[in-house]
């Protein structure tokens, strides 16, 4: 068995691509999901990767969920924080519930998940934590103050945690994808994609989930052991930092 990797939000889109890529590379993989039972069942049936249900915005649920994963697969050595939601609306119309839901699921989940695995990683002197942030956490986006605040917070969290654990053989990095051809993006009207999205991307196309997965594979590997606290952009040149 290879190293144990856990991917949150891992049954669809980028998370599913990451999980299947990790398994193909020899990792022992588990995925987390929040509520889509049909997608989780289909994913496990097609990949033989076990899926565990819990809410990443709930600390106690994360504690129990990670304990369940570790009881079945072994200590988590690679954590991929991918779970996330959107509740897009301009701030002057945003409700406290819309703000809190996104902050809890996208940002507070980083504490909830990392806190469960960081002590074990420190004891073993090895760990890889990779978080999937967003281009909009770097540049901002109208109608997404909640999402952008959370995604920018993920980058800051990553830099601090990386400094705390670099001497323990633990790397902590962030990937900021641009527009990726997931179900959510492909559900946009083609006219909107053609007129308002693709012209902003110098590469002239949407990214593929597998391209983000390959970024995760590299950052999780031994070859990336000197890279920590970094933000890797994968956006086709749309936003260059």
N, C-alpha and C positions, 0 to 999 in steps of 0.2 A: 504493500500500500504506500502511496505517495503522501506528501504532506497534506494535512487537512485544511481545506479552504471552505469558507462560508461566505455566501453572496446574499445580501439582503435584496428584496425585490427581484428575485432571481428567476422567476418563471416566465417572464415576457421581456421583449425588447432587448435593450442593452444588457440587462441582468442575465437573461437566458443565454445570450451570445457569450458572455463572460464565463458563465458556469460551464457551458459545453466545451469552450476552449480550454478551460482549466482541466476538465476531465480528460480531454484528448491529450493534454500534456503530461498526464500521469498523476494528477492530484486526486485525492479522495474528497469529493465535493458534496456539500449540502447547500440547499437554498432555502431562504425564508420567503414567505408571502403573507399578505395581510388578509385577503378575503375572497379572491377569485378562485373558488374551488375547482371550477371546470378547467381553467387554464393550468392550475397546479397539477391536476390529475393528468391532463394531456402531456404536460411537460415531463413528468416523471415516467409516464408510459413510453414516451419517445426517447428518453435519454437514460433511464434507470438511475437518475440522480434523485435522492430523496428530498422531499419538500416538507418544511416544518412551518406551521402557521402560528404567527404571533404578531402583535402590534409593536413596531419598533419605537413608537412614541411613548411606550409604557415601560418604565425601568424594570419593574417586577416581572413583566412578561418577557423582557429580554433576558433577564437572569435565568428564568425557568427554561426559556427556549434554547439558550446557549448550553445550559446544563444538559438538556435532552440531546442536543447534537453531539456534545462531547462524550456522553455516555454511550452513544451508538458508533461514533466514528473515531473518537480520540480528541486530544486537545487541539483547539483551533490555532493554526499557525499562520494562516492567511485570512484576513478579514477584508471583504470588499463591501464598502458602504455604498449601496446603489439605490436603495429604496427612496422614493420621492413622489410628491404629489404637486399639483398646481391648483390654485384657486384664483384665477386671473381676474382682476378688476382694478379700475383706477382707484387710487387711495381715497379720494373724496367720496367714494361709494363703498369702500371696503368695510366689512363688518369685523368686529373683534374675533368672531368665530373663524372667518376666512384667514385672518392674520395668524391666529394661534394654531390652526390646523396645519398650515404649511411650516411654521417655525418648529412645531413639535415633531412632525414627521421627517422633515428634511435636515434640521439642525440639531435639535435635542436628541434625536436618535443617534447621533455620532457619539455623544457622551454615553447614552444608554448602552450602545453596543461595544464601544471601545473599552468601557469600564469593566465589562465582563471578561475580556480576554487579555488585557494589558499586564496584569500581574503574572499570569502564566507565561506570557511571552518573555517578561523580564527574568523570571526564574530559569527559563530554558535558554536565555541569551540568543533568542531568535524570534523574529516576527516580521510580518509584512501587513501593513494597513494601507489600503488604496481606497480613496473616496472619489466617486463620480460626481463632480460638481457640474458647472455649466458655463458656457460662454457668457451668459447673462449675469453670472456672479462676478464677472470681470468688467463688463462694459455697461451693465444696467439695461433695463428694458421697460418702457412705459407699460403700465398695467400689471406690473409684476413686482411691486415693492416688497411684498412678503417673500416671494420666491428668490428675488435677487439678494435680499438681506440674508436669507438662509444660505444661499450658495456662496456668497462672499464670506459668510461666517465659517463655512466649511474650510475655506482656504486658510483663514487665520488659525482655526483650530488645528489644522494639519501642521502648520509651521511651528506652533508651540509644542505640540505633542512630539514632533520630530526632534526638537531640541532636548526634550526631557529624556528621550530613550535612545539616542544615537549610540551611546557607549554600551548599550545593552544588545547590540546587534539587531535592533528593530528599526526598520525604515517606515516612514509615513509620508505618503505622497497623494497628490490630487490630480485627477484628469478633468479637463474642461472641454467636453464635446461641444461642437456647434450643432447645426441642424443635421440630425441623423434619421435615416429612413426607418423609423419605428412606426407602429400602428398609429400613434398619436399624430405624428407629423404627416404621414401619408393620408390621414383622414382629412387634411386640409384641402380645400378646393384647388384643383390643378391650376386654375387661373391665378389664385393667390400665390401659389408656389412659383409659377412662371414669372409673375410681375413683381412680386414683393420679397421673395426669399432668394431664389437662385441668382438674380442679378447682384446680390450682395456678397456672393461667395466666389472668390476668384477662381476656384477649381471648377466652378460651373455645374456642380452636382451636390446632391445630398451625400453625407457620409453613410457608411454601412456599419451596422452594429458590430460586425466582425473586426472592423478597423479599430474600434474602441477596445474590443476584447484583446486584441494583440498588444495594445498599450498596457493593459492590466497584466498580461502575461509577462511582459518585460519587467515591469516594476515589481512583480512578485518573485522574480527569478534571482538566483545568486549573482547573475551578471550585473544586477542593478544595486548591489550592496553598498555602493558609495553614493547613491542618489537618495537623498532624503530631504523633506521639507520643500519639495519641488512641485511646480504646477506644470503639467504637460498639456498643451493645447492641441486639440484635434478638430479643427474647424474649417479646413480647406482654405485657410488664409483670410477668413472673414474678419477676424480680429487678431492683430499681431502684437504680442507683448514680449 
